[in-house]
Amino acid sequence: MAKNIKLVKSLIGRKKDQIATAESLGLRKIGDVTVQPDNAQTQGKINKISHLIEVTEA
């Protein structure tokens, strides 16, 4: 299974590690959507920036 991840809140003023996590998922601007595999690495990234994104099943 894969997950659709959408950035819904701005990265401005966030900690550097949160910005780096979002960019590692391919999210740079509000409204960006990416499809990521459902594995342990992706789940950790989702948990780290869960307050900035929306996640749905692909």
Secondary structure, 3 states (H helix, E strand, C coil): CEEEEEECCCCCCCCHHHHHHHHHCCCCCCCCEEEEECCHHHHHHHHHCCCCEEEEEC
